[in-house]
Amino acid sequence: MAQATGSQPTEPSAWRPRLVTRPFLIRCVSVIAASASYYLLLSVVPLYAQASGGSGDTAGLTTGALMFATVAGVLLSPVLTARFGNRPTLAAGLFLLGAPALLLPASGQIGWLVALCLVRGLGFALTLVAGSALTVPLIPPERRGEGLALLGVVAGVPMLAALPLGVWLADRTGYGPVSMAAGVVALAAILTVPALPRQKPAGDRRIGLLAGFRTGRLLRPTLVFGASALATGVVVTFLPLAVPTASTGLVAVALFLHPATSTATRWLAGRHGDRHGAQRLVLPGLLLSVLGTLLLALTHSPVAVVLGVTVFGAGFGIAQNATLSLMYARVPGEGYATVIALWNFAYDAGMGVGAVGFGLLAAGIGYPLSFVCTAALMLTALIPAVRDRDRTTARAGLGA
């Protein structure tokens, strides 16, 4: 897997290659469609299950099935992209995401809904991995960090809009119309896939997922990002419970600041990384994430909570962009699907482990100490972060 050893900084120059091209804009259509379809129903399906006679626990099975299938699909996707190519896999993902949404109104039985969520989760995973593998070659290497950040914004805006919009539409028009909308938007995006540049299947040239886990140059950034993601699951799940009930407005502000700050710093990190190298941003991103999590231990201080989510969001955005840019720079094109699979696995696994572990911990020692323990656990990622930096520096010195 011989390739670049790290993200190479770009010397400032008067001319920079175009970032937003026609193929990039075409790809943005399927990014927006997949994100909108997925998040329109994310909160709606549990509501539909409950309205159809299910309990809160059984309704939660739908979200669990969706997340399980997404993680499993992310791990499976590199094999499919290597066998069939990125464009067919992306089209299949959009179909598996959209078609089950059209079938949702047929029954509110929990078994039916779980089955549909499993298929949709697999479809969303295919759009993530195959779509990302298609997108990276469309971004000039000199502006890869900025391009990845822009793509994150393109995917993030529909997410922020579709989550509340889905619930609002379901309340006013019923579950059928919102399901139809989620299905149509994903299926319509399939029409844009043939317009994307053709790429040959990687076949035997691909970098397998197991090889990725065994490769230190990819595993170390994966571990660092997974550690940063630990607190994301904690913040979105437990912050409303940890903050005093009288501070409902504070929680709303905090939950807005987290994604807003991470989006902004992800963009800034991309621009900085393109000019000076993504490697030097990994450690600051991790440390800011740890500091923000530690501040959240002061749950009774509104200033500390707002500052904590802001600092954490900033660090997490930096870590998102720096680790992904670094991993892409370390593989040839045949490894792009494996990189995004590893990165998304770290994201989903980190969030899941963080939320479950924090809940078990908080039941015994309370929320403030649990935030401290979470920050301490995240700090252990200093080991792979420092080791990766030192190894990259050593290789650069040998090549000098």
C-alpha positions in Angstrom: 0.0 0.0 0.0 2.8 2.4 -0.9 1.6 5.9 -1.1 2.1 9.3 0.4 3.0 9.2 4.1 0.9 12.2 5.1 -1.1 15.2 4.0 1.3 17.4 2.0 1.0 21.2 2.5 0.5 23.3 -0.5 2.6 26.3 -1.2 0.5 29.5 -1.4 0.2 30.7 -5.0 -1.7 33.2 -7.1 -3.5 30.4 -9.0 -5.6 27.7 -7.4 -7.5 25.1 -9.3 -11.3 25.4 -9.4 -13.1 23.6 -6.6 -16.7 23.8 -7.7 -16.9 22.1 -11.1 -19.9 20.7 -13.1 -19.2 17.1 -11.9 -18.9 18.3 -8.3 -22.2 20.1 -8.5 -23.8 17.0 -10.0 -22.5 14.9 -7.2 -23.9 17.5 -4.7 -27.4 16.6 -5.9 -27.1 13.0 -4.7 -25.4 14.1 -1.5 -28.4 16.4 -0.7 -30.9 13.8 -1.8 -29.5 11.0 0.4 -29.1 13.3 3.4 -32.7 14.7 3.1 -34.2 11.3 2.5 -32.4 9.7 5.5 -33.1 12.5 8.0 -36.7 13.3 6.9 -37.7 9.9 8.4 -35.2 9.5 11.2 -37.5 10.9 13.9 -40.8 10.2 12.0 -40.5 6.4 11.9 -40.4 6.0 15.7 -43.4 8.3 16.0 -45.2 6.3 13.4 -44.4 3.1 15.2 -45.8 4.5 18.5 -48.9 6.0 16.8 -49.5 2.5 15.4 -49.7 1.0 18.8 -46.1 0.3 19.7 -44.5 1.3 23.0 -41.6 3.6 23.4 -39.2 0.7 23.6 -40.4 -1.0 20.5 -40.4 2.3 18.6 -36.8 2.7 19.5 -36.1 -0.6 17.7 -36.6 1.2 14.4 -33.7 3.6 15.1 -31.5 0.8 16.4 -32.1 -1.2 13.3 -31.3 1.8 11.1 -28.0 2.5 12.9 -27.1 -1.2 13.0 -27.6 -1.6 9.2 -25.7 1.6 8.5 -22.7 0.5 10.4 -22.8 -3.0 8.8 -23.3 -1.5 5.4 -20.3 0.8 5.9 -18.1 -2.2 6.6 -19.6 -4.1 3.6 -19.4 -1.3 1.1 -15.7 -1.4 0.1 -16.3 -5.0 -1.1 -19.2 -4.0 -3.3 -17.5 -0.9 -4.7 -14.5 -3.1 -5.6 -16.7 -5.6 -7.3 -19.2 -3.5 -9.1 -17.7 0.0 -9.2 -18.7 3.2 -7.4 -21.5 4.5 -9.7 -23.6 1.3 -9.6 -23.1 1.0 -5.9 -24.2 4.6 -5.4 -27.3 4.1 -7.5 -28.1 0.9 -5.6 -27.7 2.8 -2.3 -30.1 5.5 -3.4 -32.6 2.9 -4.5 -32.4 1.0 -1.2 -32.8 4.3 0.6 -35.8 5.5 -1.4 -37.9 2.5 -2.3 -38.6 1.3 1.3 -39.8 4.8 2.2 -42.6 4.5 -0.4 -43.6 1.2 1.3 -43.7 2.7 4.8 -47.4 3.6 4.9 -48.4 0.0 4.0 -48.2 -1.1 7.7 -47.3 0.3 11.1 -46.4 -3.1 12.5 -43.0 -3.0 14.3 -41.6 -6.0 12.3 -42.4 -4.3 9.0 -40.9 -1.0 10.1 -37.7 -2.6 11.4 -37.3 -4.5 8.1 -37.7 -1.3 6.1 -35.2 0.5 8.4 -32.6 -2.3 7.9 -32.9 -1.9 4.1 -32.7 1.9 4.3 -29.7 1.8 6.7 -27.8 -0.4 4.2 -28.8 2.0 1.4 -27.6 5.0 3.2 -24.2 3.3 4.0 -23.7 2.6 0.3 -24.4 6.2 -0.6 -21.8 7.3 2.0 -19.0 5.0 0.9 -19.5 4.8 -2.8 -20.5 8.5 -3.1 -17.4 9.6 -1.2 -15.1 7.4 -3.3 -16.7 9.1 -6.4 -16.3 12.6 -4.9 -12.6 12.6 -3.9 -11.2 12.4 -7.4 -13.4 15.4 -8.3 -11.6 17.6 -5.8 -8.2 19.0 -6.7 -5.6 17.5 -4.4 -4.4 21.1 -3.6 -7.8 21.9 -2.2 -8.9 18.5 -0.8 -9.4 19.7 2.8 -11.5 22.6 1.7 -13.5 20.4 -0.8 -14.2 17.8 1.9 -15.4 20.6 4.3 -17.7 22.0 1.5 -19.1 18.6 1.0 -19.8 18.4 4.7 -21.7 21.6 4.6 -23.7 20.4 1.6 -24.7 17.2 3.5 -25.2 19.0 6.8 -27.7 21.7 5.7 -30.3 19.1 4.6 -29.8 17.2 7.8 -30.4 20.3 9.9 -33.5 21.2 7.9 -34.9 17.7 7.3 -35.0 16.5 10.9 -37.5 19.1 12.2 -39.2 19.3 8.8 -40.1 15.6 8.8 -41.8 15.8 12.2 -43.6 19.0 11.2 -44.9 17.5 8.0 -46.0 14.3 9.7 -48.0 16.3 12.2 -49.8 18.3 9.6 -50.1 16.0 6.6 -49.8 12.6 8.1 -47.1 9.9 7.7 -47.9 9.0 4.1 -46.9 12.3 2.4 -43.6 12.6 4.3 -42.7 9.0 3.5 -43.5 9.7 -0.2 -41.3 12.8 -0.2 -38.4 10.9 1.4 -38.7 8.1 -1.2 -39.1 10.3 -4.2 -36.1 12.6 -3.4 -33.7 9.6 -3.1 -35.0 7.8 -6.2 -35.0 10.9 -8.4 -31.3 11.4 -7.6 -30.5 8.1 -9.3 -30.9 10.0 -12.6 -27.8 12.1 -11.9 -25.5 9.1 -11.3 -24.8 8.3 -15.0 -23.6 11.9 -15.4 -20.8 11.4 -12.9 -17.3 10.4 -14.3 -16.9 6.7 -14.8 -14.4 4.9 -12.6 -13.2 1.3 -13.1 -13.9 -1.1 -10.3 -10.8 -1.6 -8.1 -10.9 -5.4 -8.2 -7.7 -6.9 -6.9 -6.1 -3.5 -6.6 -8.4 -2.4 -3.8 -7.3 -1.9 -0.3 -9.4 -4.2 1.9 -11.1 -3.1 5.1 -9.1 -5.6 7.2 -5.9 -4.3 5.6 -7.0 -0.8 6.5 -7.4 -1.8 10.2 -3.9 -3.4 10.1 -2.3 -0.4 8.5 -0.9 2.0 11.1 -1.1 5.0 8.8 -4.8 4.6 8.6 -5.6 3.0 12.0 -4.0 5.8 14.0 -6.1 8.7 12.6 -9.1 6.3 12.9 -8.5 5.9 16.6 -8.1 9.6 17.2 -11.3 10.4 15.4 -13.2 7.7 17.1 -12.1 9.1 20.5 -13.2 12.6 19.5 -16.6 11.1 18.4 -17.2 9.6 21.9 -18.4 12.8 23.3 -20.7 13.5 20.3 -23.0 10.7 21.3 -22.9 11.9 24.9 -23.7 15.5 24.1 -26.7 14.8 21.9 -28.1 12.1 24.2 -27.4 13.2 27.7 -26.9 17.0 27.8 -30.7 17.6 28.0 -30.7 15.3 31.0 -27.6 16.5 32.7 -28.5 20.2 32.6 -31.1 21.4 35.3 -34.6 21.2 34.0 -35.0 25.0 34.4 -32.4 25.5 31.7 -34.4 24.2 28.7 -33.5 27.2 26.6 -29.8 26.7 27.4 -29.9 23.2 26.1 -31.5 24.3 22.8 -28.8 26.9 22.4 -26.1 24.4 23.2 -27.4 21.8 20.8 -27.4 24.4 18.1 -23.9 25.7 18.8 -22.4 22.2 18.7 -23.1 21.5 15.0 -22.8 25.1 14.0 -19.3 25.4 15.5 -18.1 22.1 14.1 -19.3 23.0 10.6 -17.4 26.3 10.7 -14.2 24.9 12.1 -14.3 22.0 9.6 -14.3 24.5 6.8 -11.5 26.5 8.4 -9.4 23.4 9.1 -9.8 22.4 5.5 -8.4 25.7 4.2 -5.6 25.7 6.7 -4.7 22.0 6.1 -4.5 22.6 2.3 -1.9 25.2 2.9 0.1 23.9 5.8 -0.8 20.2 6.0 -3.6 18.4 7.9 -1.2 16.5 10.2 -0.5 19.4 12.5 -4.3 19.9 13.1 -5.0 16.4 14.5 -3.6 17.0 17.9 -5.2 20.4 18.5 -8.5 19.0 17.4 -8.3 16.2 19.9 -7.2 18.5 22.7 -10.0 21.0 22.1 -12.5 18.1 22.1 -11.2 16.9 25.4 -11.2 20.4 26.9 -14.8 21.0 25.8 -16.0 17.7 27.3 -14.2 18.5 30.5 -16.0 21.9 30.8 -19.4 20.2 30.4 -18.8 18.6 33.8 -19.8 22.0 35.2 -23.5 21.2 34.3 -24.9 23.8 36.7 -23.0 26.7 35.1 -24.7 28.1 31.9 -21.5 29.8 30.9 -19.5 26.5 31.2 -22.1 24.5 29.3 -22.2 27.0 26.4 -18.4 27.3 26.4 -18.0 23.6 26.6 -20.2 22.7 23.6 -18.6 25.5 21.6 -15.0 24.3 22.4 -15.9 20.7 21.8 -17.7 21.5 18.5 -14.6 23.4 17.4 -12.3 20.6 18.2 -14.6 18.0 16.7 -14.9 19.9 13.4 -11.1 20.2 13.2 -10.7 16.5 14.0 -13.2 15.5 11.3 -11.5 17.3 8.5 -7.9 16.7 9.6 -8.2 12.9 10.1 -10.2 12.4 6.9 -7.9 14.5 4.7 -4.9 12.8 6.2 -6.3 9.3 5.5 -7.2 10.1 1.9 -3.6 11.4 1.3 -2.2 8.1 2.5 -3.9 5.8 0.0 -4.2 5.6 -3.8 -7.6 6.0 -5.5 -8.4 2.3 -5.0 -8.3 2.9 -1.2 -10.8 5.8 -1.0 -13.8 3.5 -0.2 -11.8 1.8 2.6 -10.9 5.2 4.0 -14.5 6.5 4.2 -15.6 3.1 5.6 -13.0 3.3 8.4 -13.8 6.9 9.1 -17.5 6.4 9.3 -17.0 3.3 11.4 -15.0 5.4 13.9 -17.8 8.0 13.8 -20.7 5.6 14.4 -18.9 3.3 16.8 -17.5 6.3 18.8 -21.0 7.8 19.2 -22.6 4.5 20.1 -19.9 3.5 22.6 -19.9 7.0 24.1 -23.6 7.1 24.6 -24.0 3.6 26.0 -20.9 3.8 28.3 -21.8 7.3 29.6 -25.3 6.1 30.5 -24.0 3.2 32.5 -21.4 5.3 34.2 -23.8 8.2 35.0 -26.2 5.8 36.7 -23.5 5.1 39.3 -21.5 8.3 39.7 -23.7 11.0 38.2 -23.3 13.3 35.2 -20.5 15.6 36.2 -18.0 12.9 37.0 -19.1 10.9 34.0 -18.1 13.9 31.8 -14.7 13.9 33.5 -14.2 10.2 32.9 -15.3 10.6 29.2 -12.7 13.4 28.8 -10.0 11.2 30.4 -10.9 8.3 28.1 -10.7 10.6 25.0 -7.3 11.8 26.2 -5.8 8.3 25.7 -6.0 9.0 22.0 -2.9 11.2 22.5 -0.9 8.0 22.2 -1.8 7.2 18.5 -1.9 11.0 17.7 1.6 11.7 19.0 2.9 8.4 17.6 1.5 9.2 14.2 3.0 12.7 14.2 6.4 11.4 15.2 6.4 8.7 12.6 5.4 11.2 9.9 8.1 13.6 11.0 10.7 10.8 11.0 9.7 9.7 7.5 9.9 13.3 6.3 13.4 13.6 7.8 14.6 10.5 6.1 13.2 11.7 2.8 14.9 15.0 3.1 
